[in-house]
Amino acid sequence: MNEKLASILNEAIQDEYKARALYRKVIEKFGEVRPFSNIVEAENRHIQALLPLFERYGLPVPTDDWASRVEAPSSLLEACQQGVDAEIENMEMYSRLLEQSEGFPEVQMVLRELQLASKENHLPAFQRCVDRGGLPGRGGGRSGPGWK
């Protein structure tokens, strides 16, 4: 049980680490541009949502070494497209992890919320960025409580 659950939680947190590292690299290269400046904070919240599950099940939290493993794309448009691709992959990953985590309702609740944030918030924000040709967003974005 713990090995399967460890695998599920490790995959989820590694994906969140990777996204956060990529979005941080984009911000380092291009400045505090939206949607990256908003979504990098959401990735922090996603990681924080996963951490209590590691504690609850007595599992070690994996080290985050993604900052040394990712590079910023050459343009904001490319970064936005990578964001679209990453969020689609993220939603697919969470669908698979949800199937694998049957019997762990508290794990499934967190995974569902993280998947929903990707689907309803992150993916549309990156798609808008692509539609704008990679031009940074201008205010007026949605924000709110929870996992977003």
N, C-alpha and C positions, 0 to 999 in steps of 0.2 A: 504494500500500500504506500509506504513512505517513499519508495523509489519512484513509483509512477507519479505520485503527487509532486515529488521533488523535480522530476523532469518537466512536468506541466508548468510549475511555478518558475523554474529556471528559464524555460523558453520564453515565458511571458515577460519576465523582468529583463532578460537580455534584449528582447525586442524593444522594450521601452528605453533601456539604456542607449541602444543604437540610435533610435530616433532622436533622443535628447542630444546626443553627441553630434549628430549630423546638423540638427537645427542650431546648436551652439556654434558650430563651424560656419554656418551660413551667416549668423549674426556677427561673428568675428570678422568675416570678410566684407560684408555688405552693410553692416550697421544694424541698428534696432528696427528692422523692417518687418512689416506685417505680411503674411500671417505668422512668420517664424517667431517673432517676439512674444506673441500670445501663446502659440502652441508649445514652445519650449517650456513655459510655465505649466501647461497642462501635463506635459510628460513628467515633470517633477511630481505633480499630484498623482499621476498614475503609479509611479514608483512607490510613493508613500501609501497608496491604497494596497499595494501588493505586500509590502513589508510585514504587516501584522499577520499575514497568512504564513509566512516563513516562521515567525515566532510561535504562532499557535501550534504548528506541527513540528516544532523543534528542528527546523531545517536551517542549514547555514545559508546566509545571504551571499550570492555570488559577487565577486569583485567586478566593479565597472571599469573596464580598460578600453572602452570604445573611443575615447578621445584620441587615442593613438592609432586607431584602426580606420577612421573615416576622414575624408577630405571634403572641403566645400566644393561644390560644382563651380564651373567657370562663369556661369551667369545666373541671375535670379530666375530667369525662365526655366533653365535647366534644374535649378533647385526646387522650383515649384512643381515641375513634372516629377522629380524624384519624390517629392512629398506625396503627390497623388499616388504614385506607384507603391510607396511605402505604406500608405494608409489602406490601400486595397489589400495588400499582402497581410497587413495587420488584422483586418477584419476576417480574412480567410483563416489566418492562424487561430484567432479566437473562436471561430466556428469549430475548428478541429479540436481545440483544447476543451471547449465546452462539452463536446461528445465524450472526450476521454475522462472528464472529471465528474461523471455521474456518481452520485453518492456523497458528494462534497458540496452541499447547497451553499455554504458561505463562500466557497471558492467560485462556484458558478455565478453567484450574485456579483462578485467583483469583476469577473471576466466579462459578464454581460454588459455591465456599466462601461467598462473600458472599450468594448466593441462598439457600443452605442455612441460613445464620444467620437470615435474614429468615423463612424458612418454619418452622424448628424452634424458634427462640428468641424473636425479636421479635414476630412475629404472635401466637403464643399468649399472650405476656405482655400485649400490648395487648388481646387478646380477654378475658383474665381481668379486666383493669381495667374494661372495658366491662361485663362480667358483674357486677362489684361496684358498678356505678353510679358509677364514677369515684372511689371511695374508694381512698386510697393503699394499696399492698401492705404486707404485714407479713412481713419476713424469710422465710427458708426457700426463697428462690428458687434456681434452679439457676445455677451458675457453673462455669467451667472454662476450660481452655486454648483457644487457637485463635482463631477469628473471632467468637465469640459476643458 
